[in-house]
Amino acid sequence: MKVDELLKRLENFEIDENIDEKREIAEYLAQTPDFKDESQMYYIMLKNKKIYDYFSYYDLVGSNEVSPSDAYVYLMRPTYTTGGISTHSVAYFYPFLSKESFLVEAYLSKLGFKNFYAYIVPATGLKYVAVVGHFLSINCLVVEVVNINTAVTNTNLQRIIDTVLRRSLSEKYVHNYEIERITTQLASQRLFVGYYFYEARRIVEKYYEYNDTSLIVDVEAIRNTYNRIFQPYRVVYDLNTKQFIPT
């Protein structure tokens, strides 16, 4: 990507200025014991701050005990963050870079679609997505909270969905092949200073895990673009001292 094209792209990014709300959610998630079962990866937090694992939430929506409009935050707890920072650098420094399908699953849920096996469930009230990573070797939680509409706009996800789902949106079941096409198209964009999601991940891994210092310029550029695209609010919480660590 040429420099002038990159600058034009950055200037057109949507800006999310509601930092206080993201801070409140991030700090709450870091300190709540409500979803410590690490056998589960996905959770939904409601507007009243109750947190349900994906399967419980799906059942509650199906029985009309919970309204999809009450959903507020779609959460992911990665299962691959049990090591230290050096062996899970992407998950630690760039959580939303680690699994692009998560944003697809969350946003299709916000649009009211469902596919039980693809972790898509009607959650029309969603305003945020969050990743909560537990790094056992240093016993800390890393939490990033992102406004879902900001991320969708800055990754062109809505345009991709409109292109793929060329049918009546009244049909609220989204098929596996449609999800795969949407995710593939999202991943195939050169969003990170000319790099795909996968390429950006590999650069970060080589820099932090293999000490390839020749990549420092690329890593800095990826960091800046990542922050412009997702605009995350980030906290690191020490589970031993019960204190937040400056980031």
C-alpha positions in Angstrom: 0.0 0.0 0.0 1.3 3.4 -1.0 1.9 6.0 1.8 -0.6 8.4 0.5 -3.2 5.7 0.2 -2.5 4.6 3.8 -2.8 8.2 5.1 -6.1 8.6 3.3 -7.4 5.4 4.8 -6.4 6.4 8.3 -8.0 9.8 8.0 -11.3 8.1 7.1 -11.4 5.9 10.2 -14.4 6.3 12.5 -13.5 7.6 15.9 -15.1 6.3 19.1 -14.7 8.9 21.8 -16.7 7.2 24.6 -13.7 6.2 26.7 -15.3 6.3 30.1 -17.8 3.5 29.3 -15.2 1.3 27.8 -13.0 1.9 30.9 -15.9 0.9 33.2 -16.5 -2.3 31.3 -12.8 -3.2 31.1 -12.2 -2.7 34.8 -15.4 -4.6 35.7 -14.5 -7.6 33.5 -11.0 -7.7 35.0 -12.3 -7.9 38.5 -15.5 -10.0 38.2 -15.4 -13.7 39.1 -18.5 -14.5 37.1 -16.9 -16.2 34.2 -13.7 -17.9 35.4 -14.6 -21.3 33.8 -11.8 -21.4 31.3 -13.5 -24.4 29.5 -15.8 -21.8 27.9 -14.6 -19.3 25.3 -17.6 -17.1 24.6 -19.8 -15.1 26.9 -22.5 -12.5 26.7 -22.7 -9.7 29.2 -26.1 -8.0 29.6 -26.9 -4.4 30.2 -27.4 -5.2 33.9 -23.9 -6.7 34.0 -25.0 -10.3 34.3 -22.7 -12.6 32.4 -23.7 -15.9 30.7 -21.7 -18.3 28.8 -22.7 -18.6 25.2 -24.7 -21.8 25.6 -26.6 -20.6 28.6 -27.4 -17.3 26.8 -28.6 -19.2 23.7 -31.0 -21.2 25.8 -32.3 -18.2 27.7 -33.0 -16.3 24.5 -34.7 -19.4 23.0 -37.0 -19.6 26.1 -37.6 -15.8 26.0 -36.2 -15.4 29.5 -33.6 -13.0 28.1 -34.3 -10.5 25.3 -31.6 -10.1 22.6 -31.9 -6.3 23.1 -30.6 -6.8 26.6 -27.2 -8.0 25.3 -24.4 -5.5 25.8 -20.9 -7.0 25.4 -19.8 -10.1 23.5 -16.8 -11.6 25.3 -14.1 -14.0 24.2 -11.8 -15.7 26.6 -9.0 -17.2 24.5 -7.9 -20.7 25.5 -4.4 -20.3 24.2 -3.1 -17.6 26.6 -1.9 -20.0 29.3 1.7 -19.2 28.7 3.8 -16.1 29.2 3.9 -12.9 27.2 6.8 -14.2 25.0 5.0 -17.2 23.8 1.6 -15.5 23.2 2.7 -12.1 22.0 -0.3 -11.5 19.7 -2.9 -12.5 22.3 -1.1 -10.3 24.9 -0.4 -7.1 22.8 -3.1 -7.3 20.0 -6.0 -9.5 21.2 -8.3 -8.4 18.3 -5.6 -9.3 15.8 -5.5 -12.9 17.0 -8.9 -14.2 15.8 -10.7 -12.2 13.1 -13.7 -14.5 13.1 -14.6 -13.2 16.5 -15.7 -9.9 15.2 -17.7 -11.6 12.5 -19.5 -13.8 15.0 -20.2 -10.9 17.3 -21.5 -8.6 14.6 -23.7 -11.2 12.9 -25.2 -11.8 16.4 -25.8 -8.0 16.7 -27.7 -8.1 13.4 -29.9 -10.8 14.9 -28.6 -13.9 13.0 -28.1 -17.3 14.6 -26.0 -20.4 14.0 -25.6 -22.4 17.2 -22.4 -24.2 16.1 -20.7 -21.0 14.9 -21.3 -19.0 18.1 -23.8 -16.7 16.5 -27.0 -15.9 18.5 -29.4 -13.0 18.4 -27.9 -10.2 20.5 -29.2 -7.1 18.9 -28.4 -4.8 21.9 -24.6 -5.4 21.6 -22.6 -2.3 21.8 -19.1 -3.7 22.6 -16.9 -6.6 22.1 -14.2 -7.6 24.5 -11.3 -10.0 24.8 -10.2 -11.2 28.3 -6.9 -13.2 28.2 -5.6 -15.0 31.3 -1.8 -15.4 31.3 -1.1 -18.0 33.9 2.7 -17.8 34.0 2.4 -14.1 35.2 -1.1 -14.6 36.7 -2.6 -11.5 35.1 -5.6 -10.7 32.9 -5.4 -8.6 29.8 -8.7 -7.0 28.9 -9.5 -5.0 25.7 -12.9 -3.4 25.1 -13.9 -2.2 21.6 -17.0 -0.4 20.3 -18.4 -2.9 17.8 -19.7 -0.4 15.4 -16.3 1.4 15.3 -14.5 -1.9 14.5 -17.1 -2.9 11.9 -16.8 0.5 10.1 -13.0 0.5 10.2 -12.7 -3.1 8.9 -15.3 -2.7 6.1 -17.2 -5.6 7.7 -20.7 -4.3 7.0 -19.9 -3.9 3.3 -18.5 -7.4 3.2 -21.7 -8.8 4.8 -23.9 -6.9 2.4 -22.0 -8.4 -0.5 -22.1 -12.0 0.8 -25.6 -12.1 2.1 -27.4 -11.5 -1.2 -30.8 -12.6 0.1 -33.6 -11.4 2.3 -32.3 -10.4 5.8 -35.6 -11.6 7.2 -34.0 -15.1 7.0 -32.1 -15.0 10.3 -30.2 -18.3 10.0 -26.7 -17.6 8.6 -25.1 -20.6 6.9 -21.6 -21.9 7.6 -20.5 -21.3 4.0 -21.7 -17.6 4.3 -19.8 -17.2 7.6 -16.6 -18.6 6.0 -16.9 -16.3 3.0 -17.4 -13.2 5.2 -14.4 -14.2 7.4 -12.2 -15.0 4.4 -13.0 -11.6 2.8 -12.3 -9.8 6.1 -9.0 -11.6 6.6 -7.9 -11.0 3.0 -7.9 -7.2 3.4 -4.5 -5.5 3.8 -5.7 -3.5 6.8 -2.4 -3.4 8.7 -0.1 -1.1 6.6 -0.4 -3.4 3.7 -0.4 -6.7 5.6 -3.2 -9.2 6.0 -4.3 -10.3 9.5 -2.2 -13.5 9.2 0.9 -11.6 8.0 0.6 -9.0 10.8 0.3 -11.8 13.3 3.5 -13.5 12.0 5.4 -10.2 12.1 4.4 -9.6 15.7 5.4 -13.2 16.6 8.8 -13.0 14.9 9.6 -9.7 16.7 8.6 -10.7 20.2 9.1 -14.5 20.2 12.2 -14.8 18.0 13.7 -11.4 18.8 13.8 -10.3 15.1 14.6 -6.7 15.7 14.7 -5.9 12.0 10.9 -5.9 12.2 10.6 -3.0 14.7 9.4 -0.5 12.1 6.7 -2.9 10.9 5.6 -3.7 14.4 5.3 -0.1 15.3 3.3 0.6 12.2 1.0 -2.4 12.9 0.5 -1.2 16.5 -0.5 2.3 15.3 -2.9 0.9 12.7 -4.4 -1.7 15.1 -5.1 1.1 17.6 -6.7 3.3 14.9 -8.9 0.4 13.6 -10.1 -1.0 16.9 -9.5 1.9 19.3 -9.5 -0.5 22.3 -9.6 0.5 26.0 -7.0 -1.8 27.5 -6.3 -2.8 31.1 -3.8 -5.3 32.6 -4.9 -6.7 36.0 -2.5 -8.5 38.4 -4.4 -11.3 40.0 -1.8 -11.7 42.8 -1.9 -8.1 44.0 -5.5 -7.3 42.8 -4.1 -4.1 41.2 -4.1 -2.7 37.7 -0.7 -2.5 36.0 0.1 0.6 34.0 0.1 -0.1 30.2 
